[in-house]
Amino acid sequence: MKARVTVTLKTGVLDPQGKAIEGALASLGIDGVGSVRQGKVFDIELAGSDRAAAEAMLKTACEKLLANTVIENYSIEIGA
């Protein structure tokens, strides 16, 4: 089973890397970009087929390691 965990900064948290990317896009002549927020994506391959157990395990992983829940949100998508 495969899963994707996406971690993004919460709204209102300063995103200096996103601002740098926004500036770089403008300097490259790429117009029309209002703002950029950066994040991180984890593609995880899981053993087993119990979706509920996988989601619970991934939530624990996010809470303990993958996301700083004070300033970041996360979402979990579980595929086949």
All heavy atoms as TSV, in Angstrom:
chain	resi	resn	atom	element	x	y	z
A	1	MET	N	N	0.848	-1.160	0.000
A	1	MET	CA	C	0.000	0.000	0.000
A	1	MET	C	C	0.903	1.235	0.000
A	1	MET	O	O	1.939	1.245	0.643
A	1	MET	CB	C	-0.880	-0.064	1.257
A	1	MET	CG	C	-1.821	1.050	1.393
A	1	MET	SD	S	-3.044	0.866	2.741
A	1	MET	CE	C	-2.463	-0.441	3.754
A	2	LYS	N	N	0.469	2.260	-0.726
A	2	LYS	CA	C	1.246	3.495	-0.793
A	2	LYS	C	C	0.464	4.627	-0.159
A	2	LYS	O	O	-0.761	4.653	-0.199
A	2	LYS	CB	C	1.567	3.832	-2.237
A	2	LYS	CG	C	2.511	2.829	-2.866
A	2	LYS	CD	C	2.886	3.236	-4.261
A	2	LYS	CE	C	3.844	2.182	-4.826
A	2	LYS	NZ	N	4.310	2.516	-6.153
A	3	ALA	N	N	1.200	5.549	0.425
A	3	ALA	CA	C	0.584	6.711	1.051
A	3	ALA	C	C	1.394	7.950	0.716
A	3	ALA	O	O	2.602	7.870	0.449
A	3	ALA	CB	C	0.505	6.521	2.559
A	4	ARG	N	N	0.711	9.058	0.735
A	4	ARG	CA	C	1.377	10.354	0.551
A	4	ARG	C	C	0.970	11.245	1.706
A	4	ARG	O	O	-0.215	11.430	1.980
A	4	ARG	CB	C	0.992	10.982	-0.776
A	4	ARG	CG	C	1.552	12.402	-0.929
A	4	ARG	CD	C	1.422	12.911	-2.326
A	4	ARG	NE	N	2.477	12.242	-3.103
A	4	ARG	CZ	C	2.642	12.420	-4.400
A	4	ARG	NH1	N	1.845	13.191	-5.081
A	4	ARG	NH2	N	3.627	11.794	-5.036
A	5	VAL	N	N	1.980	11.792	2.387
A	5	VAL	CA	C	1.759	12.745	3.467
A	5	VAL	C	C	2.251	14.095	2.969
A	5	VAL	O	O	3.391	14.220	2.526
A	5	VAL	CB	C	2.520	12.334	4.747
A	5	VAL	CG1	C	2.374	13.397	5.823
A	5	VAL	CG2	C	2.036	10.977	5.257
A	6	THR	N	N	1.372	15.086	3.023
A	6	THR	CA	C	1.726	16.443	2.604
A	6	THR	C	C	1.719	17.330	3.834
A	6	THR	O	O	0.731	17.351	4.584
A	6	THR	CB	C	0.721	16.969	1.564
A	6	THR	OG1	O	0.681	16.056	0.460
A	6	THR	CG2	C	1.129	18.342	1.062
A	7	VAL	N	N	2.816	18.056	4.031
A	7	VAL	CA	C	2.961	18.932	5.191
A	7	VAL	C	C	3.109	20.363	4.676
A	7	VAL	O	O	3.946	20.624	3.806
A	7	VAL	CB	C	4.195	18.539	6.032
A	7	VAL	CG1	C	4.355	19.463	7.228
A	7	VAL	CG2	C	4.090	17.083	6.495
A	8	THR	N	N	2.285	21.263	5.197
A	8	THR	CA	C	2.343	22.673	4.803
A	8	THR	C	C	2.308	23.554	6.047
A	8	THR	O	O	1.799	23.145	7.093
A	8	THR	CB	C	1.161	23.044	3.890
A	8	THR	OG1	O	-0.056	22.718	4.557
A	8	THR	CG2	C	1.223	22.310	2.561
A	9	LEU	N	N	2.827	24.760	5.879
A	9	LEU	CA	C	2.777	25.706	6.982
A	9	LEU	C	C	1.346	26.172	7.201
A	9	LEU	O	O	0.577	26.327	6.245
A	9	LEU	CB	C	3.662	26.919	6.681
A	9	LEU	CG	C	5.167	26.663	6.731
A	9	LEU	CD1	C	5.922	27.855	6.161
A	9	LEU	CD2	C	5.615	26.377	8.143
A	10	LYS	N	N	0.992	26.399	8.442
A	10	LYS	CA	C	-0.333	26.913	8.753
A	10	LYS	C	C	-0.461	28.334	8.228
A	10	LYS	O	O	0.529	29.069	8.111
A	10	LYS	CB	C	-0.566	26.903	10.266
A	10	LYS	CG	C	-0.706	25.511	10.834
A	10	LYS	CD	C	-0.999	25.544	12.318
A	10	LYS	CE	C	-1.213	24.125	12.837
A	10	LYS	NZ	N	-1.500	24.082	14.265
A	11	THR	N	N	-1.692	28.715	7.917
A	11	THR	CA	C	-1.968	30.077	7.477
A	11	THR	C	C	-1.516	31.049	8.553
A	11	THR	O	O	-1.748	30.824	9.738
A	11	THR	CB	C	-3.478	30.248	7.214
A	11	THR	OG1	O	-3.883	29.272	6.262
A	11	THR	CG2	C	-3.804	31.633	6.692
A	12	GLY	N	N	-0.857	32.098	8.138
A	12	GLY	CA	C	-0.385	33.106	9.082
A	12	GLY	C	C	1.045	32.895	9.544
A	12	GLY	O	O	1.631	33.792	10.146
A	13	VAL	N	N	1.625	31.733	9.269
A	13	VAL	CA	C	3.018	31.473	9.639
A	13	VAL	C	C	3.911	32.000	8.519
A	13	VAL	O	O	3.685	31.703	7.342
A	13	VAL	CB	C	3.273	29.965	9.866
A	13	VAL	CG1	C	4.745	29.692	10.110
A	13	VAL	CG2	C	2.432	29.452	11.018
A	14	LEU	N	N	4.897	32.799	8.868
A	14	LEU	CA	C	5.824	33.364	7.892
A	14	LEU	C	C	6.518	32.253	7.119
A	14	LEU	O	O	6.981	31.273	7.703
A	14	LEU	CB	C	6.860	34.239	8.613
A	14	LEU	CG	C	7.886	34.938	7.728
A	14	LEU	CD1	C	7.203	35.940	6.800
A	14	LEU	CD2	C	8.917	35.646	8.592
A	15	ASP	N	N	6.581	32.403	5.791
A	15	ASP	CA	C	7.194	31.399	4.916
A	15	ASP	C	C	8.310	32.044	4.096
A	15	ASP	O	O	8.108	32.440	2.951
A	15	ASP	CB	C	6.124	30.797	4.002
A	15	ASP	CG	C	6.632	29.670	3.124
A	15	ASP	OD1	O	7.840	29.355	3.190
A	15	ASP	OD2	O	5.839	29.113	2.374
A	16	PRO	N	N	9.519	32.193	4.675
A	16	PRO	CA	C	10.609	32.858	3.952
A	16	PRO	C	C	11.026	32.120	2.677
A	16	PRO	O	O	11.381	32.746	1.688
A	16	PRO	CB	C	11.750	32.932	4.965
A	16	PRO	CG	C	11.393	31.989	6.060
A	16	PRO	CD	C	9.913	31.798	6.022
A	17	GLN	N	N	10.965	30.799	2.672
A	17	GLN	CA	C	11.333	30.055	1.465
A	17	GLN	C	C	10.309	30.306	0.358
A	17	GLN	O	O	10.661	30.475	-0.803
A	17	GLN	CB	C	11.461	28.567	1.750
A	17	GLN	CG	C	12.002	27.784	0.555
A	17	GLN	CD	C	12.278	26.331	0.901
A	17	GLN	OE1	O	12.051	25.874	2.017
A	17	GLN	NE2	N	12.772	25.594	-0.071
A	18	GLY	N	N	9.045	30.346	0.722
A	18	GLY	CA	C	8.009	30.663	-0.255
A	18	GLY	C	C	8.201	32.055	-0.831
A	18	GLY	O	O	8.048	32.274	-2.038
A	19	LYS	N	N	8.553	33.028	0.017
A	19	LYS	CA	C	8.825	34.392	-0.453
A	19	LYS	C	C	10.016	34.420	-1.395
A	19	LYS	O	O	10.007	35.129	-2.399
A	19	LYS	CB	C	9.074	35.333	0.729
A	19	LYS	CG	C	7.842	35.851	1.375
A	19	LYS	CD	C	7.134	36.779	0.417
A	19	LYS	CE	C	5.986	37.476	1.103
A	19	LYS	NZ	N	5.056	38.043	0.149
A	20	ALA	N	N	11.060	33.648	-1.092
A	20	ALA	CA	C	12.238	33.592	-1.963
A	20	ALA	C	C	11.873	32.999	-3.320
A	20	ALA	O	O	12.320	33.485	-4.363
A	20	ALA	CB	C	13.348	32.775	-1.298
A	21	ILE	N	N	11.060	31.962	-3.322
A	21	ILE	CA	C	10.623	31.350	-4.579
A	21	ILE	C	C	9.775	32.343	-5.365
A	21	ILE	O	O	9.934	32.483	-6.580
A	21	ILE	CB	C	9.837	30.044	-4.301
A	21	ILE	CG1	C	10.764	28.992	-3.705
A	21	ILE	CG2	C	9.170	29.526	-5.576
A	21	ILE	CD1	C	10.050	27.797	-3.106
A	22	GLU	N	N	8.901	33.046	-4.679
A	22	GLU	CA	C	8.062	34.058	-5.317
A	22	GLU	C	C	8.926	35.114	-6.006
A	22	GLU	O	O	8.681	35.478	-7.162
A	22	GLU	CB	C	7.185	34.700	-4.242
A	22	GLU	CG	C	6.165	35.677	-4.718
A	22	GLU	CD	C	5.366	36.243	-3.535
A	22	GLU	OE1	O	5.022	35.472	-2.615
A	22	GLU	OE2	O	5.112	37.450	-3.553
A	23	GLY	N	N	9.959	35.593	-5.315
A	23	GLY	CA	C	10.870	36.583	-5.893
A	23	GLY	C	C	11.644	36.023	-7.071
A	23	GLY	O	O	11.857	36.712	-8.075
A	24	ALA	N	N	12.085	34.777	-6.967
A	24	ALA	CA	C	12.844	34.154	-8.061
A	24	ALA	C	C	11.970	33.991	-9.300
A	24	ALA	O	O	12.431	34.208	-10.425
A	24	ALA	CB	C	13.385	32.795	-7.612
A	25	LEU	N	N	10.718	33.615	-9.117
A	25	LEU	CA	C	9.809	33.489	-10.258
A	25	LEU	C	C	9.638	34.832	-10.955
A	25	LEU	O	O	9.676	34.913	-12.188
A	25	LEU	CB	C	8.445	32.945	-9.804
A	25	LEU	CG	C	8.420	31.485	-9.362
A	25	LEU	CD1	C	7.076	31.149	-8.726
A	25	LEU	CD2	C	8.706	30.551	-10.526
A	26	ALA	N	N	9.473	35.896	-10.173
A	26	ALA	CA	C	9.330	37.233	-10.746
A	26	ALA	C	C	10.584	37.633	-11.512
A	26	ALA	O	O	10.510	38.183	-12.611
A	26	ALA	CB	C	9.020	38.252	-9.651
A	27	SER	N	N	11.761	37.320	-10.946
A	27	SER	CA	C	13.013	37.686	-11.626
A	27	SER	C	C	13.239	36.875	-12.901
A	27	SER	O	O	13.966	37.301	-13.787
A	27	SER	CB	C	14.207	37.533	-10.689
A	27	SER	OG	O	14.482	36.171	-10.440
A	28	LEU	N	N	12.590	35.733	-13.014
A	28	LEU	CA	C	12.673	34.920	-14.227
A	28	LEU	C	C	11.628	35.335	-15.264
A	28	LEU	O	O	11.523	34.729	-16.330
A	28	LEU	CB	C	12.477	33.436	-13.888
A	28	LEU	CG	C	13.600	32.790	-13.090
A	28	LEU	CD1	C	13.182	31.405	-12.621
A	28	LEU	CD2	C	14.865	32.702	-13.927
A	29	GLY	N	N	10.853	36.353	-14.925
A	29	GLY	CA	C	9.850	36.832	-15.859
A	29	GLY	C	C	8.553	36.044	-15.841
A	29	GLY	O	O	7.742	36.157	-16.757
A	30	ILE	N	N	8.352	35.260	-14.820
A	30	ILE	CA	C	7.118	34.482	-14.692
A	30	ILE	C	C	6.135	35.346	-13.917
A	30	ILE	O	O	6.239	35.509	-12.704
A	30	ILE	CB	C	7.379	33.129	-14.000
A	30	ILE	CG1	C	8.370	32.324	-14.839
A	30	ILE	CG2	C	6.076	32.372	-13.796
A	30	ILE	CD1	C	8.865	31.064	-14.184
A	31	ASP	N	N	5.195	35.941	-14.660
A	31	ASP	CA	C	4.256	36.897	-14.077
A	31	ASP	C	C	2.966	36.223	-13.644
A	31	ASP	O	O	2.653	35.110	-14.055
A	31	ASP	CB	C	3.940	37.989	-15.112
A	31	ASP	CG	C	5.170	38.778	-15.513
A	31	ASP	OD1	O	6.026	39.025	-14.641
A	31	ASP	OD2	O	5.273	39.155	-16.702
A	32	GLY	N	N	2.209	36.926	-12.836
A	32	GLY	CA	C	0.893	36.457	-12.440
A	32	GLY	C	C	0.882	35.596	-11.195
A	32	GLY	O	O	-0.165	35.063	-10.829
A	33	VAL	N	N	2.018	35.435	-10.541
A	33	VAL	CA	C	2.068	34.640	-9.313
A	33	VAL	C	C	1.779	35.572	-8.140
A	33	VAL	O	O	2.522	36.508	-7.890
A	33	VAL	CB	C	3.453	33.960	-9.140
A	33	VAL	CG1	C	3.525	33.229	-7.819
A	33	VAL	CG2	C	3.728	33.033	-10.301
A	34	GLY	N	N	0.678	35.317	-7.444
A	34	GLY	CA	C	0.296	36.172	-6.329
A	34	GLY	C	C	1.128	35.903	-5.089
A	34	GLY	O	O	1.643	36.822	-4.466
A	35	SER	N	N	1.261	34.650	-4.744
A	35	SER	CA	C	2.079	34.281	-3.594
A	35	SER	C	C	2.443	32.804	-3.708
A	35	SER	O	O	1.803	32.054	-4.433
A	35	SER	CB	C	1.354	34.546	-2.272
A	35	SER	OG	O	0.261	33.674	-2.121
A	36	VAL	N	N	3.481	32.417	-2.973
A	36	VAL	CA	C	3.955	31.031	-2.975
A	36	VAL	C	C	4.090	30.581	-1.526
A	36	VAL	O	O	4.642	31.299	-0.698
A	36	VAL	CB	C	5.322	30.896	-3.694
A	36	VAL	CG1	C	5.840	29.473	-3.595
A	36	VAL	CG2	C	5.222	31.338	-5.138
A	37	ARG	N	N	3.573	29.411	-1.228
A	37	ARG	CA	C	3.776	28.759	0.058
A	37	ARG	C	C	4.431	27.423	-0.235
A	37	ARG	O	O	3.969	26.675	-1.088
A	37	ARG	CB	C	2.444	28.524	0.773
A	37	ARG	CG	C	1.604	29.754	1.005
A	37	ARG	CD	C	2.016	30.573	2.172
A	37	ARG	NE	N	1.765	29.881	3.426
A	37	ARG	CZ	C	2.200	30.335	4.588
A	37	ARG	NH1	N	2.889	31.451	4.655
A	37	ARG	NH2	N	1.958	29.672	5.686
A	38	GLN	N	N	5.504	27.118	0.429
A	38	GLN	CA	C	6.199	25.855	0.193
A	38	GLN	C	C	5.815	24.840	1.257
A	38	GLN	O	O	5.307	25.190	2.307
A	38	GLN	CB	C	7.712	26.075	0.141
A	38	GLN	CG	C	8.350	26.530	1.443
A	38	GLN	CD	C	8.737	25.384	2.356
A	38	GLN	OE1	O	9.125	24.326	1.895
A	38	GLN	NE2	N	8.628	25.584	3.644
A	39	GLY	N	N	6.044	23.587	0.942
A	39	GLY	CA	C	5.753	22.507	1.876
A	39	GLY	C	C	6.646	21.319	1.582
A	39	GLY	O	O	7.651	21.445	0.886
A	40	LYS	N	N	6.272	20.184	2.107
A	40	LYS	CA	C	7.044	18.966	1.849
A	40	LYS	C	C	6.088	17.801	1.652
A	40	LYS	O	O	4.988	17.778	2.201
A	40	LYS	CB	C	8.060	18.702	2.959
A	40	LYS	CG	C	7.507	18.751	4.362
A	40	LYS	CD	C	8.606	18.804	5.408
A	40	LYS	CE	C	7.990	19.105	6.768
A	40	LYS	NZ	N	8.954	19.392	7.788
A	41	VAL	N	N	6.529	16.846	0.854
A	41	VAL	CA	C	5.723	15.672	0.530
A	41	VAL	C	C	6.534	14.426	0.853
A	41	VAL	O	O	7.712	14.337	0.501
A	41	VAL	CB	C	5.324	15.665	-0.962
A	41	VAL	CG1	C	4.603	14.378	-1.326
A	41	VAL	CG2	C	4.468	16.868	-1.291
A	42	PHE	N	N	5.889	13.470	1.523
A	42	PHE	CA	C	6.510	12.188	1.835
A	42	PHE	C	C	5.710	11.098	1.135
A	42	PHE	O	O	4.512	10.961	1.396
A	42	PHE	CB	C	6.500	11.920	3.349
A	42	PHE	CG	C	7.230	12.961	4.159
A	42	PHE	CD1	C	6.549	14.048	4.683
A	42	PHE	CD2	C	8.584	12.850	4.394
A	42	PHE	CE1	C	7.202	15.011	5.433
A	42	PHE	CE2	C	9.257	13.798	5.141
A	42	PHE	CZ	C	8.567	14.886	5.662
A	43	ASP	N	N	6.338	10.362	0.234
A	43	ASP	CA	C	5.721	9.188	-0.375
A	43	ASP	C	C	6.215	7.980	0.399
A	43	ASP	O	O	7.419	7.730	0.463
A	43	ASP	CB	C	6.101	9.080	-1.853
A	43	ASP	CG	C	5.408	10.137	-2.691
A	43	ASP	OD1	O	4.253	10.484	-2.383
A	43	ASP	OD2	O	6.008	10.623	-3.656
A	44	ILE	N	N	5.291	7.248	0.996
A	44	ILE	CA	C	5.637	6.163	1.913
A	44	ILE	C	C	4.989	4.876	1.431
A	44	ILE	O	O	3.793	4.856	1.135
A	44	ILE	CB	C	5.156	6.508	3.341
A	44	ILE	CG1	C	5.789	7.827	3.801
A	44	ILE	CG2	C	5.465	5.366	4.306
A	44	ILE	CD1	C	5.232	8.375	5.101
A	45	GLU	N	N	5.781	3.825	1.346
A	45	GLU	CA	C	5.253	2.512	1.001
A	45	GLU	C	C	5.061	1.726	2.290
A	45	GLU	O	O	5.974	1.623	3.107
A	45	GLU	CB	C	6.197	1.784	0.054
A	45	GLU	CG	C	5.544	0.590	-0.590
A	45	GLU	CD	C	6.253	0.135	-1.851
A	45	GLU	OE1	O	6.795	0.982	-2.578
A	45	GLU	OE2	O	6.258	-1.086	-2.067
A	46	LEU	N	N	3.863	1.171	2.457
A	46	LEU	CA	C	3.505	0.488	3.693
A	46	LEU	C	C	3.250	-0.992	3.458
A	46	LEU	O	O	2.692	-1.374	2.432
A	46	LEU	CB	C	2.232	1.102	4.274
A	46	LEU	CG	C	2.280	2.616	4.538
A	46	LEU	CD1	C	0.881	3.144	4.780
A	46	LEU	CD2	C	3.180	2.899	5.716
A	47	ALA	N	N	3.632	-1.813	4.412
A	47	ALA	CA	C	3.310	-3.240	4.368
A	47	ALA	C	C	1.894	-3.425	4.890
A	47	ALA	O	O	1.422	-2.653	5.725
A	47	ALA	CB	C	4.301	-4.025	5.227
A	48	GLY	N	N	1.210	-4.418	4.402
A	48	GLY	CA	C	-0.137	-4.711	4.878
A	48	GLY	C	C	-1.199	-4.036	4.038
A	48	GLY	O	O	-0.912	-3.274	3.121
A	49	SER	N	N	-2.460	-4.303	4.382
A	49	SER	CA	C	-3.570	-3.759	3.603
A	49	SER	C	C	-4.668	-3.147	4.473
A	49	SER	O	O	-5.730	-2.815	3.971
A	49	SER	CB	C	-4.160	-4.858	2.721
A	49	SER	OG	O	-4.627	-5.927	3.525
A	50	ASP	N	N	-4.424	-2.996	5.743
A	50	ASP	CA	C	-5.412	-2.420	6.655
A	50	ASP	C	C	-5.311	-0.894	6.600
A	50	ASP	O	O	-4.407	-0.290	7.180
A	50	ASP	CB	C	-5.167	-2.932	8.079
A	50	ASP	CG	C	-6.208	-2.454	9.075
A	50	ASP	OD1	O	-6.923	-1.471	8.795
A	50	ASP	OD2	O	-6.299	-3.081	10.147
A	51	ARG	N	N	-6.251	-0.273	5.893
A	51	ARG	CA	C	-6.209	1.178	5.692
A	51	ARG	C	C	-6.346	1.953	7.005
A	51	ARG	O	O	-5.679	2.958	7.217
A	51	ARG	CB	C	-7.289	1.604	4.711
A	51	ARG	CG	C	-7.052	1.105	3.300
A	51	ARG	CD	C	-8.201	1.455	2.378
A	51	ARG	NE	N	-8.334	2.874	2.121
A	51	ARG	CZ	C	-7.668	3.541	1.190
A	51	ARG	NH1	N	-6.825	2.909	0.411
A	51	ARG	NH2	N	-7.845	4.828	1.037
A	52	ALA	N	N	-7.208	1.497	7.892
A	52	ALA	CA	C	-7.417	2.186	9.163
A	52	ALA	C	C	-6.148	2.158	10.014
A	52	ALA	O	O	-5.758	3.168	10.605
A	52	ALA	CB	C	-8.583	1.575	9.918
A	53	ALA	N	N	-5.491	0.994	10.054
A	53	ALA	CA	C	-4.240	0.882	10.823
A	53	ALA	C	C	-3.152	1.738	10.191
A	53	ALA	O	O	-2.372	2.382	10.896
A	53	ALA	CB	C	-3.791	-0.576	10.891
A	54	ALA	N	N	-3.097	1.763	8.860
A	54	ALA	CA	C	-2.097	2.576	8.155
A	54	ALA	C	C	-2.313	4.052	8.443
A	54	ALA	O	O	-1.361	4.789	8.724
A	54	ALA	CB	C	-2.160	2.310	6.654
A	55	GLU	N	N	-3.562	4.491	8.401
A	55	GLU	CA	C	-3.852	5.898	8.673
A	55	GLU	C	C	-3.488	6.270	10.108
A	55	GLU	O	O	-2.917	7.321	10.366
A	55	GLU	CB	C	-5.309	6.215	8.395
A	55	GLU	CG	C	-5.597	7.688	8.489
A	55	GLU	CD	C	-6.925	8.086	7.901
A	55	GLU	OE1	O	-7.634	7.235	7.330
A	55	GLU	OE2	O	-7.251	9.278	8.007
A	56	ALA	N	N	-3.790	5.398	11.049
A	56	ALA	CA	C	-3.449	5.655	12.450
A	56	ALA	C	C	-1.936	5.728	12.638
A	56	ALA	O	O	-1.430	6.610	13.351
A	56	ALA	CB	C	-4.048	4.573	13.341
A	57	MET	N	N	-1.213	4.810	11.999
A	57	MET	CA	C	0.248	4.811	12.095
A	57	MET	C	C	0.838	6.081	11.484
A	57	MET	O	O	1.736	6.703	12.055
A	57	MET	CB	C	0.810	3.562	11.412
A	57	MET	CG	C	2.322	3.403	11.536
A	57	MET	SD	S	3.296	4.222	10.248
A	57	MET	CE	C	2.699	3.458	8.774
A	58	LEU	N	N	0.311	6.488	10.331
A	58	LEU	CA	C	0.820	7.693	9.671
A	58	LEU	C	C	0.491	8.950	10.478
A	58	LEU	O	O	1.304	9.873	10.538
A	58	LEU	CB	C	0.263	7.797	8.257
A	58	LEU	CG	C	0.828	6.772	7.277
A	58	LEU	CD1	C	0.022	6.784	5.984
A	58	LEU	CD2	C	2.298	7.025	7.002
A	59	LYS	N	N	-0.665	8.975	11.114
A	59	LYS	CA	C	-1.003	10.114	11.968
A	59	LYS	C	C	-0.006	10.215	13.112
A	59	LYS	O	O	0.478	11.302	13.439
A	59	LYS	CB	C	-2.424	9.976	12.508
A	59	LYS	CG	C	-2.843	11.153	13.333
A	59	LYS	CD	C	-4.278	11.067	13.801
A	59	LYS	CE	C	-4.572	12.333	14.588
A	59	LYS	NZ	N	-5.644	12.236	15.498
A	60	THR	N	N	0.335	9.083	13.709
A	60	THR	CA	C	1.337	9.073	14.781
A	60	THR	C	C	2.685	9.561	14.261
A	60	THR	O	O	3.364	10.354	14.915
A	60	THR	CB	C	1.473	7.660	15.377
A	60	THR	OG1	O	0.220	7.279	15.929
A	60	THR	CG2	C	2.534	7.609	16.453
A	61	ALA	N	N	3.067	9.095	13.064
A	61	ALA	CA	C	4.333	9.517	12.466
A	61	ALA	C	C	4.351	11.023	12.236
A	61	ALA	O	O	5.369	11.689	12.474
A	61	ALA	CB	C	4.574	8.770	11.154
A	62	CYS	N	N	3.244	11.563	11.782
A	62	CYS	CA	C	3.161	13.011	11.554
A	62	CYS	C	C	3.264	13.784	12.861
A	62	CYS	O	O	3.997	14.770	12.949
A	62	CYS	CB	C	1.854	13.362	10.850
A	62	CYS	SG	S	1.794	12.850	9.131
A	63	GLU	N	N	2.515	13.335	13.848
A	63	GLU	CA	C	2.495	14.030	15.140
A	63	GLU	C	C	3.854	13.991	15.840
A	63	GLU	O	O	4.233	14.937	16.524
A	63	GLU	CB	C	1.433	13.408	16.052
A	63	GLU	CG	C	0.016	13.500	15.538
A	63	GLU	CD	C	-0.598	14.885	15.691
A	63	GLU	OE1	O	-0.177	15.628	16.587
A	63	GLU	OE2	O	-1.502	15.204	14.903
A	64	LYS	N	N	4.601	12.886	15.650
A	64	LYS	CA	C	5.868	12.722	16.366
A	64	LYS	C	C	7.101	13.143	15.563
A	64	LYS	O	O	8.122	13.488	16.158
A	64	LYS	CB	C	6.042	11.269	16.798
A	64	LYS	CG	C	5.073	10.854	17.872
A	64	LYS	CD	C	5.348	9.457	18.365
A	64	LYS	CE	C	4.461	9.105	19.542
A	64	LYS	NZ	N	4.796	7.796	20.100
A	65	LEU	N	N	7.029	13.113	14.217
A	65	LEU	CA	C	8.248	13.333	13.440
A	65	LEU	C	C	8.062	14.180	12.185
A	65	LEU	O	O	8.807	15.130	11.968
A	65	LEU	CB	C	8.858	11.977	13.037
A	65	LEU	CG	C	10.101	12.038	12.145
A	65	LEU	CD1	C	11.274	12.648	12.900
A	65	LEU	CD2	C	10.447	10.659	11.617
A	66	LEU	N	N	7.114	13.846	11.356
A	66	LEU	CA	C	7.051	14.438	10.016
A	66	LEU	C	C	6.594	15.889	10.004
A	66	LEU	O	O	6.982	16.650	9.113
A	66	LEU	CB	C	6.144	13.593	9.110
A	66	LEU	CG	C	6.565	12.138	8.923
A	66	LEU	CD1	C	5.570	11.424	8.022
A	66	LEU	CD2	C	7.966	12.050	8.361
A	67	ALA	N	N	5.774	16.288	10.958
A	67	ALA	CA	C	5.259	17.660	10.989
A	67	ALA	C	C	5.475	18.285	12.358
A	67	ALA	O	O	5.381	17.613	13.380
A	67	ALA	CB	C	3.765	17.649	10.663
A	68	ASN	N	N	5.769	19.570	12.335
A	68	ASN	CA	C	5.792	20.350	13.570
A	68	ASN	C	C	4.388	20.926	13.710
A	68	ASN	O	O	4.067	21.950	13.115
A	68	ASN	CB	C	6.833	21.459	13.475
A	68	ASN	CG	C	6.845	22.354	14.696
A	68	ASN	OD1	O	5.950	22.294	15.538
A	68	ASN	ND2	N	7.854	23.203	14.789
A	69	THR	N	N	3.541	20.262	14.475
A	69	THR	CA	C	2.124	20.603	14.501
A	69	THR	C	C	1.826	21.963	15.128
A	69	THR	O	O	0.689	22.435	15.057
A	69	THR	CB	C	1.311	19.502	15.208
A	69	THR	OG1	O	1.825	19.314	16.528
A	69	THR	CG2	C	1.371	18.202	14.419
A	70	VAL	N	N	2.811	22.607	15.709
A	70	VAL	CA	C	2.617	23.964	16.209
A	70	VAL	C	C	2.469	24.927	15.033
A	70	VAL	O	O	1.635	25.833	15.059
A	70	VAL	CB	C	3.792	24.395	17.123
A	70	VAL	CG1	C	3.678	25.853	17.522
A	70	VAL	CG2	C	3.868	23.500	18.350
A	71	ILE	N	N	3.258	24.714	13.970
A	71	ILE	CA	C	3.260	25.641	12.837
A	71	ILE	C	C	2.876	24.993	11.512
A	71	ILE	O	O	2.781	25.681	10.494
A	71	ILE	CB	C	4.625	26.344	12.679
A	71	ILE	CG1	C	5.742	25.334	12.407
A	71	ILE	CG2	C	4.927	27.213	13.891
A	71	ILE	CD1	C	7.062	25.944	11.976
A	72	GLU	N	N	2.676	23.667	11.493
A	72	GLU	CA	C	2.390	22.975	10.240
A	72	GLU	C	C	1.106	22.152	10.322
A	72	GLU	O	O	0.775	21.615	11.377
A	72	GLU	CB	C	3.551	22.038	9.859
A	72	GLU	CG	C	4.839	22.761	9.524
A	72	GLU	CD	C	5.993	21.822	9.266
A	72	GLU	OE1	O	6.156	20.813	9.998
A	72	GLU	OE2	O	6.767	22.112	8.339
A	73	ASN	N	N	0.434	22.049	9.190
A	73	ASN	CA	C	-0.691	21.132	9.001
A	73	ASN	C	C	-0.198	19.951	8.175
A	73	ASN	O	O	0.787	20.085	7.438
A	73	ASN	CB	C	-1.826	21.823	8.238
A	73	ASN	CG	C	-2.485	22.902	9.030
A	73	ASN	OD1	O	-2.737	22.761	10.220
A	73	ASN	ND2	N	-2.775	24.020	8.375
A	74	TYR	N	N	-0.900	18.848	8.245
A	74	TYR	CA	C	-0.558	17.703	7.391
A	74	TYR	C	C	-1.832	17.061	6.882
A	74	TYR	O	O	-2.894	17.176	7.482
A	74	TYR	CB	C	0.318	16.693	8.133
A	74	TYR	CG	C	-0.333	16.044	9.323
A	74	TYR	CD1	C	-1.107	14.896	9.171
A	74	TYR	CD2	C	-0.168	16.556	10.607
A	74	TYR	CE1	C	-1.706	14.303	10.279
A	74	TYR	CE2	C	-0.760	15.965	11.692
A	74	TYR	CZ	C	-1.529	14.839	11.522
A	74	TYR	OH	O	-2.131	14.246	12.606
A	75	SER	N	N	-1.708	16.406	5.733
A	75	SER	CA	C	-2.809	15.603	5.199
A	75	SER	C	C	-2.246	14.260	4.779
A	75	SER	O	O	-1.084	14.154	4.387
A	75	SER	CB	C	-3.495	16.299	4.030
A	75	SER	OG	O	-2.611	16.433	2.948
A	76	ILE	N	N	-3.081	13.245	4.874
A	76	ILE	CA	C	-2.681	11.875	4.563
A	76	ILE	C	C	-3.590	11.352	3.466
A	76	ILE	O	O	-4.814	11.438	3.582
A	76	ILE	CB	C	-2.783	10.978	5.815
A	76	ILE	CG1	C	-1.863	11.478	6.924
A	76	ILE	CG2	C	-2.495	9.519	5.455
A	76	ILE	CD1	C	-2.107	10.838	8.280
A	77	GLU	N	N	-2.987	10.824	2.397
A	77	GLU	CA	C	-3.731	10.166	1.327
A	77	GLU	C	C	-3.210	8.748	1.224
A	77	GLU	O	O	-2.001	8.542	1.099
A	77	GLU	CB	C	-3.496	10.866	-0.012
A	77	GLU	CG	C	-3.928	12.307	-0.062
A	77	GLU	CD	C	-3.461	12.964	-1.350
A	77	GLU	OE1	O	-3.591	12.340	-2.421
A	77	GLU	OE2	O	-2.962	14.090	-1.262
A	78	ILE	N	N	-4.101	7.780	1.285
A	78	ILE	CA	C	-3.706	6.383	1.175
A	78	ILE	C	C	-4.245	5.821	-0.127
A	78	ILE	O	O	-5.440	5.903	-0.399
A	78	ILE	CB	C	-4.195	5.558	2.375
A	78	ILE	CG1	C	-3.589	6.123	3.664
A	78	ILE	CG2	C	-3.848	4.092	2.202
A	78	ILE	CD1	C	-4.048	5.462	4.930
A	79	GLY	N	N	-3.336	5.271	-0.939
A	79	GLY	CA	C	-3.717	4.660	-2.210
A	79	GLY	C	C	-3.734	3.151	-2.083
A	79	GLY	O	O	-3.731	2.582	-1.002
A	80	ALA	N	N	-3.706	2.509	-3.236
A	80	ALA	CA	C	-3.747	1.040	-3.273
A	80	ALA	C	C	-2.415	0.433	-2.918
A	80	ALA	O	O	-1.396	0.999	-2.983
A	80	ALA	CB	C	-4.164	0.565	-4.650
